[in-house]
């Protein structure tokens, strides 16, 4: 987590960030009603807070639930929406019924977001207004096929339009007193599964249980359990925590627990935690695609 300036509602934002904030509020104020694709992470929380400031009660937060959502996330999103004072709806998406999603090609996220935005479009037609998401400027530099789905469904990305980076988003969230300002990114559980390996409820459930166990025993917030072929678990933790994984009795306990969940092999990635590591093997032409996440 990068070190951020200590900001609150009583301190002035740096001029550059204040300008971006004003741009964000202005573009949201120009919308009649706003439907926020709301995961409860810092990005969508900032969009929701900005929408409340700009649009008042003309805002609805919508959280999608499926097998790929980690346990506890929907309750956390609902509580955050309540604290922001905005209406909150939960929908069930059906990407697990789509063979193109389950086959887990590099465009998996496109099919997931297409399902999400199709459902949101149906809700928006019920006078919920313009659909907005929490994509930020940094997301344009990675392989993100979900952004193509957003474009096809006319979903706005206010943080990108206002040129807010991830660091900007966290600083603004801290300034506004949002409790999730330092919450680690929580991409969908399917993003931990190696491309080409079928997405199944059993695999995402195994990943979720393994990550919850590791967070509990290690006390680390940012980690991943990557599900490789042959039921191999590749654990990513901060480099500073690597030595703890090799020391008994913790090493034996981790191996025993992950094997009980269905992993046959338990390994540790010596490079440590890094977001998007599943994209490392993709061709550079894909990684550089503007229309194109783990």
C-alpha atoms as one frame of an Amber mdcrd trajectory, in Angstrom:
protein
   0.000   0.000   0.000   1.589   3.353  -1.006   1.944   5.957   1.741  -0.749
   8.592   1.345  -1.020  12.060   2.848  -3.211  12.296   5.925  -6.343  13.959
   4.608  -9.749  14.503   6.148 -12.733  16.708   5.526 -11.070  19.568   7.402
  -7.864  19.593   5.360  -7.427  20.950   1.878  -6.765  18.570  -0.964  -3.653
  19.128  -3.079  -4.655  21.414  -5.978  -4.284  18.714  -8.654  -6.471  16.263
  -6.739  -8.996  18.969  -5.862  -9.307  19.739  -9.566  -9.970  16.072 -10.354
 -12.519  15.876  -7.544 -14.350  18.915  -8.910 -14.329  17.395 -12.388 -15.755
  14.146 -10.984 -18.539  15.946  -9.141 -19.369  18.104 -12.145 -19.770  15.203
 -14.552 -21.964  13.301 -12.082 -24.049  16.406 -11.390 -24.860  16.472 -15.090
 -26.690  13.141 -14.815 -30.355  12.907 -13.879 -30.150   9.652 -11.916 -27.190
   7.357 -11.243 -26.944   3.574 -10.835 -23.543   2.627  -9.407 -22.114  -0.849
 -10.050 -21.154  -1.239  -6.403 -18.736  -3.909  -5.199 -18.047  -2.116  -1.932
 -14.381  -1.613  -2.787 -12.656   1.747  -2.622 -13.232   2.627  -6.293 -16.987
   2.085  -6.358 -17.269   3.642  -2.880 -15.673   6.869  -4.105 -17.962   6.928
  -7.137 -20.982   6.361  -4.888 -19.924   9.069  -2.427 -19.281  11.508  -5.261
 -22.668  10.669  -6.773 -24.380  11.377  -3.439 -22.614  14.730  -3.175 -23.527
  15.606  -6.755 -26.989  14.063  -7.109 -28.388  13.676  -3.608 -30.986  10.928
  -3.336 -30.987  10.208  -7.079 -28.418   7.438  -6.564 -28.790   3.663  -6.302
 -25.941   1.266  -5.521 -26.287  -2.167  -7.116 -24.208  -5.163  -6.027 -24.018
  -8.332  -8.111 -23.891 -11.698  -6.362 -22.607 -14.935  -7.878 -20.333 -17.860
  -6.996 -17.298 -15.743  -7.851 -17.931 -13.238  -5.044 -15.944 -13.881  -1.866
 -17.990 -14.619   1.247 -18.880 -11.563   3.284 -18.452  -9.069   0.451 -22.162
  -8.511  -0.199 -22.851  -7.835   3.494 -19.923  -5.421   3.615 -21.213  -3.634
   0.508 -24.704  -3.356   2.000 -23.333  -1.892   5.226 -21.212   0.614   3.310
 -24.198   1.687   1.206 -26.186   2.239   4.408 -23.399   4.369   5.844 -23.417
   6.482   2.671 -27.170   6.899   2.926 -27.994   5.508  -0.499 -30.467   2.934
  -1.734 -28.910  -0.491  -2.264 -30.067  -3.366  -4.431 -28.598  -6.853  -4.815
 -28.926  -8.783  -8.060 -27.889 -12.327  -8.952 -25.858 -12.638 -12.129 -25.776
 -15.820 -14.186 -22.294 -15.887 -15.721 -21.878 -19.458 -14.440 -24.538 -20.458
 -16.978 -22.426 -19.095 -19.854 -20.044 -21.654 -21.452 -17.869 -18.811 -22.777
 -17.283 -17.674 -19.208 -16.708 -21.146 -17.811 -14.086 -22.077 -20.401 -11.923
 -19.333 -18.885 -10.203 -17.898 -21.932  -8.371 -14.576 -21.460 -11.617 -12.753
 -22.336 -13.475 -14.312 -19.375 -14.016 -10.913 -17.754 -15.772  -9.666 -20.893
 -18.475 -12.321 -20.533 -18.865 -11.642 -16.811 -19.239  -7.888 -17.294 -21.571
  -8.394 -20.248 -23.887 -10.370 -17.964 -23.623  -7.715 -15.252 -24.206  -4.731
 -17.509 -27.066  -6.449 -19.338 -28.863  -6.864 -16.026 -28.040  -3.314 -14.982
 -29.401  -2.022 -18.282 -32.708  -3.718 -17.535 -32.788  -2.053 -14.122 -31.748
   1.304 -15.535 -34.749   1.171 -17.845 -36.846   1.245 -14.643 -35.719   4.839
 -14.137 -32.542   4.106 -12.186 -30.613   6.299 -14.594 -27.123   6.187 -16.070
 -24.979   3.179 -15.156 -21.532   4.063 -13.806 -18.677   1.821 -12.683 -15.555
   2.182 -10.554 -12.858   1.722 -13.190  -9.957   4.118 -12.557  -7.248   5.512
 -14.794  -4.714   2.835 -13.828  -7.073   0.167 -15.162  -6.488   1.408 -18.693
  -2.881   0.189 -18.517  -3.682  -3.498 -17.911  -5.527  -6.151 -19.906  -9.157
  -5.492 -18.999 -11.649  -7.033 -21.439 -14.453  -5.955 -19.115 -13.924  -2.400
 -20.310 -15.055  -3.462 -23.775 -18.308  -4.726 -22.261 -18.748  -1.390 -20.488
 -18.349   0.478 -23.762 -20.831  -1.787 -25.545 -23.455  -1.166 -22.852 -22.817
   2.591 -22.597 -21.582   2.343 -19.019 -19.785   5.480 -17.835 -16.472   5.364
 -15.958 -16.403   8.656 -14.009 -13.027   8.021 -12.367 -11.399   7.531 -15.757
 -13.189  10.549 -17.210 -11.919  12.660 -14.297  -8.419  11.108 -14.679  -8.271
   9.712 -11.148  -5.573   7.090 -10.537  -5.783   4.421  -7.831  -3.669   6.559
  -5.502  -5.965   9.520  -6.186  -8.988   7.372  -5.384  -7.528   6.187  -2.072
  -6.502   9.723  -1.096  -9.958  11.063  -1.917 -11.619   8.204  -0.025  -9.474
   8.976   3.001 -10.291  12.678   2.702 -14.000  11.839   2.667 -13.627   9.516
   5.647 -14.623   6.359   3.803 -13.734   3.282   5.897 -12.622   1.341   2.807
  -9.954   3.864   1.787  -7.214   1.280   2.421  -9.204  -1.866   1.589  -7.163
  -4.174  -0.663  -8.512  -4.910  -4.118 -10.812  -7.943  -4.149 -11.192  -9.068
  -7.769 -13.570 -11.932  -8.443 -12.469 -15.382  -7.346 -12.501 -16.682 -10.920
  -9.549 -14.406 -11.668  -7.354 -16.715  -9.532  -7.913 -19.647 -11.911  -5.307
 -20.175 -14.631  -6.564 -19.315 -18.112  -7.808 -22.421 -19.916  -8.721 -24.208
 -16.683 -12.505 -24.418 -16.392 -14.211 -22.158 -13.878 -16.376 -24.238 -11.540
 -18.212 -23.474  -8.280 -15.976 -26.045  -6.570 -12.777 -24.301  -7.656 -13.865
 -20.790  -6.669 -15.170 -22.136  -3.345 -11.819 -23.827  -2.726  -9.971 -20.580
  -3.462 -12.242 -18.535  -1.205 -11.818 -20.930   1.721  -8.035 -21.087   1.247
  -7.652 -17.313   1.143  -9.845 -16.795   4.201  -7.779 -19.384   6.083  -4.484
 -17.745   5.107  -5.677 -14.255   6.000  -6.665 -15.588   9.401  -3.432 -17.431
  10.230  -1.065 -14.886   8.659  -2.841 -11.667   9.544  -2.157 -10.432   6.007
  -4.864  -8.573   4.101  -3.338  -8.733   0.643  -2.729 -12.241  -0.651  -3.875
 -14.604  -3.379  -4.256 -18.339  -3.851  -3.824 -18.975  -7.574  -5.439 -22.183
  -8.828  -3.144 -23.751 -11.415  -3.627 -26.991 -13.369  -3.419 -30.367 -11.610
  -5.025 -28.885  -8.477  -1.883 -26.910  -7.651  -2.183 -23.938  -5.297   0.280
 -21.079  -5.883   0.257 -18.842  -2.821   1.169 -15.165  -3.205   1.815 -13.136
  -0.058   3.837  -9.951   0.537   7.567 -10.649   0.270   7.956  -9.752   3.944
   5.725 -12.710   4.874   7.439 -15.354   2.735   9.762 -16.673   5.441   6.837
 -17.357   7.774   5.288 -19.771   5.272   8.351 -22.015   5.361   8.549 -22.312
   9.144   6.872 -25.118  11.057   4.353 -25.644  12.516   2.674 -23.082  10.223
   3.986 -24.677   7.018   2.531 -28.067   7.915  -0.747 -26.500   8.994  -1.121
 -24.628   5.696  -0.358 -27.726   3.644  -2.802 -29.807   5.654  -5.593 -27.233
   5.372  -5.218 -26.602   1.636  -5.070 -30.322   0.903  -8.258 -30.796   2.904
  -9.864 -28.244   0.576  -8.923 -30.284  -2.493  -5.517 -28.982  -3.564  -3.020
 -31.756  -4.319   0.067 -29.532  -4.417   0.767 -26.477  -2.254   3.424 -24.048
  -3.486   4.604 -20.525  -2.685   5.450 -17.924  -5.334   8.848 -16.487  -4.372
   8.102 -13.256  -6.232   5.436 -12.491  -3.651   2.032 -10.913  -4.089   1.423
  -8.967  -7.278  -1.884  -7.995  -8.764  -2.640  -9.374 -12.211   0.031 -12.078
 -12.194  -2.229 -14.402 -14.199  -1.792 -12.003 -17.120   1.986 -12.490 -17.180
   1.806 -15.156 -19.872  -0.489 -13.261 -22.217   0.910 -11.921 -25.504   2.015
  -8.291 -25.348  -0.507  -7.390 -28.042  -3.297  -8.458 -25.671  -1.821  -6.666
 -22.688  -1.656  -3.454 -24.672  -5.192  -3.652 -25.987  -7.239  -0.600 -25.016
 -10.456  -2.574 -25.295  -9.326  -5.213 -23.174  -8.009  -8.712 -15.409  -6.937
 -10.890 -12.613
